[in-house]
Amino acid sequence: MTALRLGLVHTPVMPFGRDRRIDLDLFGKLIDFHQRHGAEALAVPMHAAESVSLQETEKHAVVEFAVKHAKVPVVAHVSEAGSALAAALARHAEGAGAAAIVATTPYYWTPPPAMVLEHFALIGGAVKIPFFVHNAPDDMAGSKMTAELMVKLIGRLPNFTGLVDQSLDWQFLIELMTLARKQRPDFQLLGGTELMVSAAAIGATGLFAPLACIAPTLIGKLYDACRTGKLFDARAAQEHVAALRQAMKPGGAPQLKAALRHMGRDCGDPRQPLLPLDAAAAKALAAQLNAISALAAEPRGW
């Protein structure tokens, strides 16, 4: 297995045309934008890219296209409701040339820890490339990630490389990093949200950043300060990022795509059942974005 250290990972949205089909030409343009503006790797198609609304063949096409088009490593998101389904996506991603895979707990089901362990073991065991677990308790309520479960998975999978965490549960993360690095000294912790200062204080060395599509300069400044251990210096950027996160609530593809349209990088509307923001909501979001002074330094258009 080739060593892979993930740093600043951008998670692009999925561009759709008027017919709600994937626009691969526009996706290529979006990949180029992310690469020009600091992406050290790309994770596709994450939840920000409406992965749960994509057919299997579309997921295959997206990963294949990204691997061929991108000049940075591509991490393939392979989460599924069924373990065998996710393992099949993992094998395809490896065959397509993805640098790593990432998966969260099963959709819909809320299995106990023993079943979650087997789910991850089947996915990671299907490939030889690095495997990252994504802990997203707000999105995937019901299945609790524990340090004990992650340590058991390290013992099962030589390619279990790290955790992408959205929980910001300090007790869990400190326990995890204390135990995990005894077994695997190079085990990686990556922030799963742009609240990087908190994650870096616990030992995170990387970041999955959906908001980099809107504010890549700000996210890059925050990441660079955290990466070099300058957490106090990172505070100003983190406060701007917090304001951006607040403006984007409740989050997800409708808000991301409305914000992208405001920034001059229209990627179409989300797929149903998600609906685009109505005119009033889009106008309110634009006003909130305009009020964040740090966004004045962000690129407009492509």
FIKOLBA-792946 format. One record per residue (C-alpha): residue number from 1; residue in three letters; x, y, z negated. Coordinates in steps of 0.001 Angstrom, whole numbers, plus 500000, padded with zeros to 6 digits. Layout:
    nr   rest        u        v        w
   NUM    Ala        X        Y        Z
...
REM end
This chain:
    nr   rest        u        v        w
     1    Met   500000   500000   500000
     2    Thr   501362   503412   501001
     3    Ala   501590   505876   498136
     4    Leu   499127   508752   498514
     5    Arg   499023   511784   496250
     6    Leu   495899   513844   496824
     7    Gly   496032   517572   496179
     8    Leu   493518   520073   497525
     9    Val   490818   518051   499290
    10    His   488174   519939   501255
    11    Thr   484796   518239   501704
    12    Pro   483218   519648   504897
    13    Val   479489   519885   505527
    14    Met   477990   517960   508447
    15    Pro   477120   520212   511396
    16    Phe   473821   519417   513115
    17    Gly   472358   520739   516336
    18    Arg   468769   521895   516801
    19    Asp   467715   518256   517192
    20    Arg   469404   517425   513844
    21    Arg   471936   515198   515613
    22    Ile   475566   515430   514540
    23    Asp   477430   518023   516586
    24    Leu   480908   516487   516834
    25    Asp   482284   519432   518813
    26    Leu   481282   521759   516001
    27    Phe   482595   519240   513458
    28    Gly   485974   519428   515162
    29    Lys   485839   523211   514940
    30    Leu   485011   522921   511235
    31    Ile   487905   520515   510635
    32    Asp   490248   522966   512342
    33    Phe   488940   525765   510105
    34    His   489581   523751   506938
    35    Gln   493066   522798   508078
    36    Arg   493963   526401   508879
    37    His   492753   527490   505453
    38    Gly   494557   525231   503035
    39    Ala   493062   521737   503193
    40    Glu   495721   519182   502265
    41    Ala   493236   516362   502935
    42    Leu   489610   515987   504010
    43    Ala   486931   513789   502415
    44    Val   484117   512796   504796
    45    Pro   481191   512448   504719
    46    Met   480645   513401   501071
    47    His   477286   514373   499545
    48    Ala   477964   517948   500690
    49    Ala   477821   516469   504203
    50    Glu   474421   514841   503533
    51    Ser   475975   511372   503594
    52    Val   472811   509755   502253
    53    Ser   470936   511017   505335
    54    Leu   473392   509503   507807
    55    Gln   472922   506157   509513
    56    Glu   475700   503582   509272
    57    Thr   476689   504133   512904
    58    Glu   476881   507879   512246
    59    Lys   479121   507342   509221
    60    His   481387   505212   511393
    61    Ala   481491   507885   514084
    62    Val   482226   510677   511602
    63    Val   485165   508832   510021
    64    Glu   486572   507787   513392
    65    Phe   486310   511332   514735
    66    Ala   487862   512903   511634
    67    Val   490811   510482   511642
    68    Lys   491531   511167   515316
    69    His   491033   514938   515101
    70    Ala   492563   515845   511740
    71    Lys   496251   516374   511091
    72    Val   495831   515824   507341
    73    Pro   494875   512583   505527
    74    Val   491212   511609   505710
    75    Val   489464   510078   502684
    76    Ala   486365   508131   503720
    77    His   483326   508267   501437
    78    Val   481813   504763   501356
    79    Ser   479152   504923   498621
    80    Glu   476059   502782   499174
    81    Ala   473221   501216   497205
    82    Gly   474531   497698   497868
    83    Ser   478052   496569   497046
    84    Ala   478445   494597   500278
    85    Leu   477215   497597   502296
    86    Ala   479813   499839   500677
    87    Ala   482537   497221   501170
    88    Ala   481652   497050   504879
    89    Leu   482022   500837   505166
    90    Ala   485374   500553   503378
    91    Arg   486651   497944   505819
    92    His   485549   500060   508749
    93    Ala   487278   503133   507298
    94    Glu   490519   501231   506838
    95    Gly   490322   499930   510400
    96    Ala   489671   503435   511690
    97    Gly   492832   504726   510033
    98    Ala   491485   506465   506913
    99    Ala   494176   507188   504331
   100    Ala   491928   506222   501391
   101    Ile   488345   505527   500373
   102    Val   486181   507004   497621
   103    Ala   482933   505661   496147
   104    Thr   480555   506390   493309
   105    Thr   478182   504151   491367
   106    Pro   475374   502501   493386
   107    Tyr   472559   504705   494649
   108    Tyr   469139   504168   493008
   109    Trp   470248   501273   490805
   110    Thr   471441   501980   487271
   111    Pro   473455   498845   486484
   112    Pro   475231   498278   483156
   113    Pro   479031   498603   482973
   114    Ala   479750   494949   483799
   115    Met   477837   495266   487066
   116    Val   479439   498626   487870
   117    Leu   482836   496982   487418
   118    Glu   481947   494240   489882
   119    His   480552   496812   492322
   120    Phe   483811   498767   492369
   121    Ala   485925   495605   492403
   122    Leu   484143   494387   495537
   123    Ile   484547   497734   497325
   124    Gly   488195   498268   496414
   125    Gly   489028   494616   496980
   126    Ala   487773   494815   500568
   127    Val   490733   497006   501600
   128    Lys   494399   497622   500926
   129    Ile   494338   501426   501227
   130    Pro   494012   503557   498043
   131    Phe   490613   503510   496346
   132    Phe   489285   506433   494308
   133    Val   486219   506226   492054
   134    His   483959   509281   492029
   135    Asn   482343   510007   488659
   136    Ala   479292   512199   489285
   137    Pro   476956   511708   486301
   138    Asp   474664   514622   487193
   139    Asp   474067   513159   490653
   140    Met   474094   509505   489643
   141    Ala   472273   509476   486318
   142    Gly   471954   506202   484454
   143    Ser   475311   504526   485083
   144    Lys   477831   505724   482519
   145    Met   481507   505662   483391
   146    Thr   483772   504699   480502
   147    Ala   487509   504665   480001
   148    Glu   487310   500959   479154
   149    Leu   485579   500220   482473
   150    Met   488210   502165   484436
   151    Val   491067   500396   482641
   152    Lys   489515   497023   483451
   153    Leu   489295   498073   487088
   154    Ile   493004   498964   487087
   155    Gly   493666   495395   485988
   156    Arg   491519   494053   488827
   157    Leu   492642   496273   491711
   158    Pro   496223   497156   492623
   159    Asn   494899   499857   494970
   160    Phe   492682   501614   492388
   161    Thr   494527   504912   492558
   162    Gly   492521   507483   490648
   163    Leu   489304   509123   489496
   164    Val   487491   512099   491002
   165    Asp   485552   513537   488070
   166    Gln   482556   515871   487939
   167    Ser   481662   515222   484304
   168    Leu   484190   517521   482589
   169    Asp   483720   515191   479610
   170    Trp   486926   515919   477724
   171    Gln   486660   512974   475336
   172    Phe   486187   510515   478217
   173    Leu   488936   512037   480372
   174    Ile   491554   512286   477610
   175    Glu   490899   508684   476609
   176    Leu   491014   507593   480249
   177    Met   494302   509309   481040
   178    Thr   495901   508058   477821
   179    Leu   494963   504442   478544
   180    Ala   495163   504418   482342
   181    Arg   498687   505769   482586
   182    Lys   499944   503096   480198
   183    Gln   498935   500542   482815
   184    Arg   499450   502642   485939
   185    Pro   501774   505626   485338
   186    Asp   500907   507226   488674
   187    Phe   497123   507040   488113
   188    Gln   495580   510243   489470
   189    Leu   492870   512497   488058
   190    Leu   491180   514917   490453
   191    Gly   488579   517535   489650
   192    Gly   485257   516835   491310
   193    Thr   484060   520424   490918
   194    Glu   485786   523753   491434
   195    Leu   486065   524274   487659
   196    Met   489718   523361   487998
   197    Val   491158   525050   484915
   198    Ser   489347   522651   482580
   199    Ala   490299   519618   484650
   200    Ala   493936   520708   484964
   201    Ala   494201   521132   481198
   202    Ile   493464   517403   480874
   203    Gly   495901   516384   483587
   204    Ala   494109   516754   486921
   205    Thr   496548   517234   489781
   206    Gly   494029   517418   492628
   207    Leu   490631   518822   493513
   208    Phe   487658   517871   495705
   209    Ala   486228   521248   496761
   210    Pro   482868   521555   498560
   211    Leu   482912   525346   498120
   212    Ala   486104   525603   500161
   213    Cys   483882   525851   503232
   214    Ile   482760   529264   501931
   215    Ala   485794   530581   500061
   216    Pro   488952   528678   501055
   217    Thr   491245   531555   500052
   218    Leu   489793   531780   496543
   219    Ile   489768   527998   496070
   220    Gly   493361   527793   497299
   221    Lys   494480   530505   494879
   222    Leu   492773   528702   491983
   223    Tyr   494257   525342   492954
   224    Asp   497790   526700   493391
   225    Ala   497773   528314   489959
   226    Cys   496455   525143   488315
   227    Arg   498845   522897   490250
   228    Thr   501829   524838   488925
   229    Gly   500496   524859   485369
   230    Lys   499710   528588   485310
   231    Leu   496316   528121   483721
   232    Phe   496159   531594   482201
   233    Asp   496936   533153   485583
   234    Ala   494203   530968   487109
   235    Arg   491532   532503   484879
   236    Ala   490619   535421   487162
   237    Ala   490169   533149   490187
   238    Gln   488214   530682   488064
   239    Glu   485798   533428   486981
   240    His   485142   534348   490622
   241    Val   484608   530665   491430
   242    Ala   482188   530381   488502
   243    Ala   480224   533326   489912
   244    Leu   480145   531619   493303
   245    Arg   478931   528362   491763
   246    Gln   476215   530280   489915
   247    Ala   475085   531969   493144
   248    Met   474915   528594   494906
   249    Lys   472587   526964   492370
   250    Pro   470904   524520   492663
   251    Gly   473580   523634   495197
   252    Gly   473575   521073   497954
   253    Ala   473382   521247   501723
   254    Pro   470617   523906   501997
   255    Gln   472606   526436   499957
   256    Leu   475933   525498   501566
   257    Lys   474581   525861   505074
   258    Ala   472843   529151   504299
   259    Ala   476096   530481   502838
   260    Leu   478065   529285   505867
   261    Arg   475628   531063   508173
   262    His   476126   534231   506126
   263    Met   479911   533850   506479
   264    Gly   479601   533555   510252
   265    Arg   480170   529808   510481
   266    Asp   476743   528436   511327
   267    Cys   476602   524645   510988
   268    Gly   472880   524250   511581
   269    Asp   470133   523289   509159
   270    Pro   470093   520274   506832
   271    Arg   468273   517079   507692
   272    Gln   464908   516276   506189
   273    Pro   463822   515743   503521
   274    Leu   466089   518702   502765
   275    Leu   464771   521999   504106
   276    Pro   466697   525154   505010
   277    Leu   466333   528151   502730
   278    Asp   463468   530397   503715
   279    Ala   464199   533979   504783
   280    Ala   463698   535447   501309
   281    Ala   465927   532865   499606
   282    Ala   468628   533250   502265
   283    Lys   468559   537030   501828
   284    Ala   468844   536694   498040
   285    Leu   471781   534305   498387
   286    Ala   473515   536691   500808
   287    Ala   473111   539526   498305
   288    Gln   474656   537406   495540
   289    Leu   477581   536449   497752
   290    Asn   478166   540077   498753
   291    Ala   478314   541000   495067
   292    Ile   481309   538698   494460
   293    Ser   484275   540961   495120
   294    Ala   486711   538103   495760
   295    Leu   484734   537023   498835
   296    Ala   485791   540209   500622
   297    Ala   489139   538490   501272
   298    Glu   487544   535396   502811
   299    Pro   487528   534700   506558
   300    Arg   484392   535633   508462
   301    Gly   483519   533572   511490
   302    Trp   485737   530824   512787
REM end
